[in-house]
Amino acid sequence: MYILWAFSSKYLLSLFKCLSIHIAWYVFIVSLVIFLFEYLSLTKFQDETGVYKNLLQEIAQRVGAPLPQYTTFRSGLGHLPVFTGTVELAGITFTGEHAKNKKQAEKNAAMAAWSSLKQCKCLANFSM
């Protein structure tokens, strides 16, 4: 009886060890997949905001208008600046949301311009 218990406990011990290793790998893989999914989602969102500057430039070139002109204004405290960007396209000025840096302020202005143009159906003739 003791031999059977010793054999079975040895077997169970190696089985539990094996299972714990598999569970640890499973947790690691699932955590990695979740991290990559979140990272790629954030990266995609950040990259899409940069696309709007390109889209505005393409529209201006297609209609023969001057290229978009970006202007940024700095406000706020010296150690905590706030940037506001504007873009002028075909004589119309669009203002974007506030940002922590100049580059993001320009992207926000381009996004605001694109959204406004899309809402007024001004882009109906252009296939993007």
KASULFEN-V996787 format. One record per pair of residues at least 12 apart in sequence whose ideal C-beta (glycine too) atoms are under 10 Angstrom apart, sorted by the first residue. I is the first residue (numbers start at 0). J is the second residue. D is the distance in whole Angstrom. If there is no record, write none. Layout:
i: <I | I>
j: <J | J>
d: <D | D>
This chain:
i: <45 | 45 | 47 | 47 | 48 | 48 | 48 | 48 | 48 | 48 | 48 | 49 | 49 | 49 | 49 | 49 | 49 | 50 | 50 | 50 | 50 | 50 | 51 | 51 | 51 | 51 | 51 | 51 | 51 | 51 | 51 | 51 | 51 | 51 | 51 | 52 | 52 | 52 | 52 | 52 | 52 | 52 | 52 | 52 | 52 | 52 | 53 | 53 | 54 | 54 | 54 | 54 | 54 | 54 | 54 | 54 | 54 | 54 | 55 | 55 | 55 | 55 | 55 | 55 | 55 | 55 | 55 | 55 | 55 | 55 | 56 | 56 | 57 | 57 | 58 | 58 | 58 | 58 | 58 | 58 | 58 | 58 | 58 | 59 | 59 | 61 | 61 | 61 | 62 | 62 | 62 | 62 | 63 | 64 | 64 | 64 | 65 | 65 | 65 | 65 | 66 | 66 | 67 | 67 | 67 | 67 | 67 | 67 | 67 | 67 | 67 | 68 | 68 | 68 | 68 | 68 | 69 | 69 | 69 | 69 | 69 | 69 | 69 | 69 | 69 | 69 | 69 | 69 | 70 | 70 | 70 | 70 | 70 | 70 | 70 | 70 | 70 | 70 | 71 | 71 | 71 | 71 | 71 | 71 | 71 | 71 | 71 | 71 | 71 | 71 | 71 | 72 | 72 | 72 | 72 | 72 | 72 | 73 | 73 | 74 | 75 | 75 | 79 | 80 | 80 | 80 | 80 | 81 | 81 | 81 | 81 | 81 | 82 | 82 | 82 | 82 | 82 | 82 | 82 | 82 | 82 | 82 | 82 | 82 | 83 | 83 | 83 | 83 | 83 | 83 | 83 | 84 | 84 | 84 | 84 | 84 | 84 | 84 | 84 | 84 | 84 | 84 | 84 | 84 | 84 | 85 | 85 | 85 | 85 | 85 | 85 | 86 | 86 | 86 | 86 | 86 | 86 | 86 | 86 | 86 | 87 | 87 | 88 | 88 | 88 | 88 | 88 | 88 | 89 | 89 | 91 | 91 | 91 | 91 | 92 | 92 | 93 | 93 | 93 | 93 | 93 | 93 | 93 | 93 | 93 | 93 | 94 | 94 | 94 | 94 | 95 | 95 | 95 | 95 | 95 | 95 | 95 | 96 | 96 | 96 | 113>
j: <103 | 106 | 106 | 110 | 95 | 103 | 105 | 106 | 107 | 109 | 110 | 102 | 103 | 105 | 106 | 109 | 110 | 106 | 109 | 110 | 113 | 127 | 67 | 86 | 95 | 105 | 106 | 107 | 108 | 109 | 110 | 111 | 112 | 113 | 114 | 67 | 69 | 86 | 102 | 105 | 106 | 108 | 109 | 110 | 112 | 113 | 109 | 127 | 67 | 109 | 110 | 112 | 113 | 116 | 117 | 122 | 125 | 127 | 67 | 69 | 86 | 88 | 89 | 93 | 108 | 109 | 110 | 112 | 113 | 116 | 88 | 109 | 125 | 127 | 88 | 89 | 112 | 113 | 116 | 121 | 122 | 125 | 127 | 88 | 89 | 124 | 125 | 127 | 88 | 89 | 124 | 125 | 89 | 88 | 89 | 90 | 87 | 88 | 89 | 90 | 87 | 88 | 86 | 87 | 88 | 89 | 93 | 105 | 108 | 109 | 112 | 85 | 86 | 87 | 88 | 92 | 84 | 85 | 86 | 87 | 88 | 95 | 101 | 104 | 105 | 106 | 108 | 109 | 83 | 84 | 85 | 86 | 87 | 92 | 94 | 104 | 105 | 108 | 83 | 84 | 85 | 86 | 95 | 98 | 100 | 101 | 102 | 103 | 104 | 105 | 108 | 84 | 85 | 94 | 97 | 101 | 104 | 101 | 104 | 97 | 97 | 99 | 99 | 98 | 99 | 100 | 101 | 97 | 98 | 99 | 100 | 104 | 95 | 97 | 98 | 99 | 100 | 101 | 102 | 103 | 104 | 105 | 107 | 108 | 95 | 96 | 97 | 98 | 104 | 107 | 108 | 96 | 97 | 98 | 101 | 102 | 103 | 104 | 105 | 106 | 107 | 108 | 109 | 110 | 111 | 104 | 105 | 107 | 108 | 111 | 112 | 105 | 106 | 107 | 108 | 109 | 110 | 111 | 112 | 113 | 108 | 112 | 108 | 109 | 112 | 113 | 115 | 116 | 116 | 121 | 112 | 115 | 116 | 121 | 108 | 112 | 107 | 108 | 109 | 110 | 111 | 112 | 113 | 114 | 115 | 116 | 107 | 108 | 111 | 112 | 107 | 108 | 109 | 110 | 111 | 112 | 114 | 108 | 110 | 111 | 127>
d: <9 | 9 | 10 | 9 | 10 | 8 | 10 | 5 | 7 | 8 | 6 | 9 | 10 | 9 | 6 | 8 | 10 | 9 | 9 | 9 | 9 | 10 | 10 | 9 | 10 | 10 | 7 | 9 | 9 | 4 | 5 | 9 | 7 | 5 | 9 | 7 | 8 | 8 | 10 | 7 | 7 | 9 | 4 | 9 | 9 | 9 | 9 | 10 | 10 | 8 | 10 | 9 | 6 | 9 | 10 | 9 | 9 | 6 | 5 | 10 | 7 | 6 | 10 | 9 | 9 | 6 | 10 | 6 | 6 | 8 | 9 | 9 | 8 | 7 | 8 | 9 | 9 | 9 | 8 | 9 | 7 | 6 | 8 | 6 | 7 | 9 | 6 | 10 | 10 | 7 | 9 | 9 | 10 | 7 | 4 | 8 | 9 | 8 | 8 | 9 | 10 | 9 | 5 | 7 | 5 | 9 | 9 | 10 | 9 | 7 | 7 | 9 | 7 | 5 | 8 | 9 | 6 | 7 | 5 | 8 | 10 | 10 | 9 | 9 | 5 | 10 | 6 | 8 | 9 | 7 | 5 | 8 | 8 | 9 | 10 | 10 | 9 | 8 | 7 | 5 | 8 | 10 | 9 | 9 | 9 | 5 | 9 | 10 | 5 | 6 | 8 | 8 | 8 | 10 | 10 | 10 | 8 | 8 | 9 | 9 | 9 | 10 | 9 | 10 | 8 | 8 | 9 | 5 | 8 | 7 | 10 | 9 | 9 | 7 | 5 | 7 | 6 | 5 | 9 | 7 | 4 | 9 | 9 | 10 | 7 | 8 | 6 | 8 | 6 | 8 | 8 | 9 | 9 | 7 | 8 | 9 | 8 | 3 | 5 | 8 | 6 | 4 | 8 | 10 | 9 | 9 | 9 | 10 | 5 | 9 | 9 | 7 | 10 | 10 | 4 | 6 | 10 | 8 | 5 | 10 | 9 | 9 | 10 | 9 | 6 | 10 | 10 | 8 | 10 | 10 | 8 | 8 | 9 | 10 | 9 | 9 | 10 | 6 | 8 | 9 | 5 | 4 | 9 | 9 | 6 | 9 | 9 | 6 | 6 | 9 | 3 | 3 | 7 | 6 | 4 | 8 | 10 | 9 | 8 | 7 | 9>
